[in-house]
Amino acid sequence: MRSRTAYSRLLPALAAGALVFAACGSDDDNSSESTDAPADTTDGTEAPMTSDGDMMVDESCSATIDDDVLTIATGEPAFYPYVLDDDPESGEGFESAVAYAVAHQMGYLPESVVWVRTGFDEAIQPGAKSFDMNLQQFSINPERAETIDFSLPYYTSNQAIVALEGSAAEGATTVADLKEVKFGAQVGTTSLDFITDVIQPDQEPFVYDDNVGAKAALEANQIDAAVFDLPTALYVSGVEIDGSLVTGQFPGDAGGTTDNFGFILEKDSPLTGCVDAAITALTDSGELEAITTEWMSDFTGAPLIAVD
């Protein structure tokens, strides 16, 4: 787990800125021609290789916008902990690591991955795309799915606490430790429901029309702590409120409705099934969980708060 010191060293960069499967496997004839030892894929099976030792991409997973490469998009800039130092090519950061793991399952070596940048709203508009797939914390919802394809979820968010240093919420490791904390959250959110249904503090939480109000109240010391989903909490503490930190996070299955992130692709993209199969393989093998733990759960340095 990263210490708060390690976490704080990343903040200047912030301010500047989820089987190898039948559908994407090679046929037996091609794979039998390999003269080199085949590379292992992330789920323990052997990746198909060319006679030159390169990984092969099946035709069903090669319908990309540019031949022989997989174009993946992220935001401009891309923020910690999703991408470190705004450098997705490094593979450092949660979404960068997930993207390369999915690409590997689809048969693409790192050097065959090309990164481009898009705005969030631009990416979800209908029409042709400048990318094969895009990940920048896109919540899966039916309205967006009318104009774009979503992959299976690669991340399901949990709730977390943001507080100023020295807050009564700091150091809590169980819900019982939070009973006297003065909480705030946006009206109508799963975070507010989480406070009232799971944390159940001694005093009613303060309710705000939006997250802006909750953050302003926190900065003004009108509340001890605010609850957000973990990705929002990381952004608030890392970019928006000086002197704040994520003091704790809750298990993903601890009450309330969760938010699911998915890759987006052009509507009816031939690659959607390939991405889904890759995510399924990474989930089944445990690699997706390991990536999530490394870059989301552990990387915050925030303790997991027990709810039992």
N, C-alpha and C positions, 0 to 999 in steps of 0.2 A: 504494500500500500504506500502511496506517495505521501510524504509529509506535507504539512501546510507550507513549509518553506519551499519545497519543490513546486508546489502548486502556485505559490505566489511568483516564482520566477517566470512563469508563463504569461502573467497578466499583461506585461507590455506588448507582447505579440498579439494579444487579444485586441487591445485598443487599436493597434495598427491594422489593424484589419477588421449475413446473416448468411453419397451415391455418385459417383460418376454414373450417369443415367443413360438409358438406351437411346433416348432422343438425341443426346449430344455425344455419344460414343462413336468411335470409328468402327468400320466393318472388320471382320476377321482377316480378310485378305490384306488390307492395308497394314494392320497392326502386325501381321506376321512377317512383313518385309523389313521390320526394324533390325538393324545390325548392332544397335546400342542397347544397353540395359534400360528398360523402361523406368521412368520416374514414378514415384509413388504420388498419388493424389492425396488430398487431405482426409479422405475417409478410409484410407488404407488400401484402396484398389490401385491397379496400375494404370497410369495414363497412357493413351495411345500415342505413339511416336512415329515420326517419319524416318526414312533411312538416314537422314542427316542428324538425327537425334532431337529434332524439334517436335514439340507437342502438336498433335493434329486436332483440327476443329472440324466436327461433322458439319455437313451441309446445312442441317436444320438449325445450327447455332452460328452459322457464318453469314447470315443475311444482314450484315452490318452496313452502315452508310458509307464506309470506306473499306475497300477490300483488305483482308488480312489483319485488320486491327479492330479493336473494340473501343469505341469512343464513350467515355463516361464523363458526365457533367457533375459539377458541384457549384457552390455559390461563389460570389465575388464580393468581398473576401469569404473564405471558409474559416470558421472559428473553431477553436479548442472547445471541447475535447474531440470534435468530429474530425478535424484536420489540424495537425500541429504546424505552427509557423506558416500557415496559409500555403502549404506545400503538399498537395495530395499525392504527388509522384513519390514521395518518401515512404508511403505506406504507414506513416505514423499518425495515430488518431483513429477513433472508432470507425467512422464511415470510410476513411481511406483503407483501413485494414479489411473491413467487410467487402469493399468493392474488389480488392485484389483477390480475396478468398473466393468470391463468386466468379470472377473472371477465370481463376484457376480451375474451378469445377467445370466451367464451360469449355475449357481447353485452350485458354489464352495465357501465354507466358507474360510476365510483367512488361517486357519490352514491346509487347503487342497491345498494350493498353495506352490509349491516348486520352488526356484530360482536357476538357474545355470548361468554360465558365458560363453560367446563365443566371439571370435573376429568378427569384422564386415565382413571381406571378407570370413571367414570360414562359417559364417551363411548363406550366399547367394549362396554358392556352391550347385550344384545338389546332390541329394542322401539323405539317411536317416539322421534324425536329432536327436540330444540329447535333444531336447525340443519339447513341443507342439506348442508353439508360442514364438515369439521373438520380442522385440521392443527396438531399439536403433537408432532412427532417420533414419529409412530406407525410402528413397524417392521412391515413387511408379513410376516405369517406365516399359515400355513394354519389354525391353531387359531382365531385371531381372525376369520378370514374366514368361519367357520361362522355367525357371528351378525351381522356387519356387511359392508358392501361396502368394498373397497379400490380406490383409483384405481391407475393406473400409477404407478411411482415418479417423484417429482419430485426426489429427492436420493439419491445413493449415497455412503455415507461412506468416508472414507479414514482411515488411522491417523495418530496424532500423538503427540508427546512432551511430557510435562509435567515440569518440573523447577523447583527453587528457583533464584532468581537466584544466579549464580556457579557453578552446577553444571558438571561436566565435559561435560555434553551441550550447554550453551549455545554457540552459534556454529557448530555443526556444519552443514555443507552437503552432505556426502556420507556414505554408510554407513561408509566407511573412517574418517571422523572419530569414529565412535561405537564403535569396537572395544574401547576400554578402559573404556567407561561401564558402571557397575553398574546393571542394569535390574531392574525388578520388574513383575509383572502378575498378574491373577487367573487361577487355574487354569481350563482348559477354554475359554478365550476365543480369538478370532481375534487379539487383541493379543498374547497369549503366543506363539501360532504365528508371528506376524509377527517377534517378537524372535528366535526360534530359527531360522526359515527364511530370513528376509530380512536382518535386521541382523547376525545371527551374531556376537555379541560374544565377546571372548576368554574371559569367564567365564560360567558358567551363570546365567541369570536367577533371581532370587528369585521364588518362586511363592506366592501367597496364596489363601486360601479364597474371598475376595470382594474387591471393589474397596475396601471399607472398610479391609481390611488393607493393601492396596497404598498407599492414601493415607496411612495412619498411618505406614508405613515411610518414605515420602517426607518427611513432615513431621518425622520423627525423624532424618533424614539417614542412615538405614540403607541407603538406595539412592540413587543419583545421579539417577535418572529413572524414570518410569513411562510405559507406553504404553497409550493408550486410543483408541477411535474419536474422530474430531475433535469431534463434538458433545459427547461426554462430557468430552473434554479442555478444551474451552472453558468448560464449567460448573465443572469442578474448579478450574481456574485463576482463573476470574472470581468464583466464589462461595464455594468451600469451603476453599481453602488460601491463606492470606495469604502474599504474597511469592513465589508461584509464577507461572509463565508457560508458555505454549505455545512451546517453543523451536524446534520444527520440525514439519513435516508431510510426508507422503509422497504420491506420485502415487496416485490412486485405483485404478489398475490394477497397483499394486505388491504382488503376492502376497496370498494369503489370501482368505477369504470376506468380502464386503462386506455392509453393512447397508443396506436400502432403506427410505426413508420414503415413505408414501403418504397422500393425503387419505382420511378415512373418511367413509362415508355410511350412511344407513339401509339395511338389507339389501334388495336388489332395488330400490334407488332408481332412478327414471327418469332421474336426472341423472348416474349413473355413467358412461354412455357419452359424455355431453357433456364431463365432466371429463377423461376419457381422451383424447378428441379434442383438447381444448385443450392438454393436456400434450404430446401428439404434435406439435402445431403449434409449440409453443414450443421443443421439442427440435429439430425440423427447421429452424427459422429461426435457431437459435443463441441465442435470447433467454434460454432457461432456463440455458444454460451461462454467459452473461454475468452473470445475476443471481447464480448460484452463486459465480462468481469474485469478484464485488464483495463479497458479504456473508458468504461462508464462507472461501474460500481466501485472498483478499487482506486481508480485514478483520482477521484475527488478527494481522497483522504478522509472522507466523512464516515463515521461509524454507522453500522446497520442498527437501527433501533428496533428492539424486540417489541412485538405487540401483544404477546401472551402474558 
